[in-house]
Amino acid sequence: MTETTPRPRKSWGQNFLIDYNIQRKILDTAEIRPGERVVEIGPGRGILTKGLLERGAEVLAIEIDPLLVATIRQEIPSPSHLHLLQEDALQYPYHQIPSPYKVVANLPYYLSTPLLFRLLEERQRISRMVLMLQKEVAERLVAPVGEKNYSVLSVMAQLYADIRIAFHVSRGCFRPRPDVDSSVISLTPLPHPRVPIRDGALFGRIVRGAFGHRRKRLANALSDAGFPRDQVDAALRKIGLDPARRGETLSIAEFALLADTLFD
Ligand code: SAM
């Protein structure tokens, strides 16, 4: 790093990777091919950016911190395959990026869940995401029904993608050292949802409603979330789901059945 490297800003989740073995493993997991388009969110001081460029990727890097953008411009002097933008990745119009592309990122912890939901909206244009996240979020992403980490994020992500935890990363691999451990996940969007659903937005509302009050029975939780009680009762009766079950016990297929029945 140069002497002008700015101090890390905690509010932007700036924990920089310093371990080149982890950098290599992330790039290997992403299986970068020369000429491939890659979007990197939060390039920071550029450890992944440099590796992506070395492997021949065409990189679009979106960094919110103007000081880090200036640092990367200094460190990567002839960026013919790098398009570096100073923008908020949550607001970025991803639909403007020619598809397909991969997303490779060490996400800022404070924003990883909203960014995941945002990227899932763009899934049809993305061939793979390789993301470093806090371990707890990675575990939620892959949690099956019945596990304690099963959540809205598990259902929505698994509906639309195959996800695996590639490897875990200890906090000692970053400066400054974060308060949590991390994991790298590989997420491959499916061409079609894992189970057929008629209305994705309604499906999402039902899942959020069902998990909204974890301790409540499904019928109560959904009516609290604004679904008319008589319609919820009728739908549950029709598909033979016990209204006393709690939302967190429903599989993705059961959520889909419930959503389609309420859609009717
Ligand atoms: N990729 C670098 C690495 O691996 O060392 C930095 C990772 S650091 C965990 C997260 C990066 O995301 C920081 O550079 C931070 O400034 C940037 N960031 C935070 N919020 C952002 C946002 N809303 N949009 C774009 N970048 C953001």
Residues whose N, C-alpha, C, O or C-beta is under 5 A from the ligand:
A	BS01	SAM	W12 G13 Q14 N15 F16 L17 I41 G42 P43 G44 R45 I47 L48 I62 E63 I64 D65 E87 D88 A89 L90 N106 L107 P108
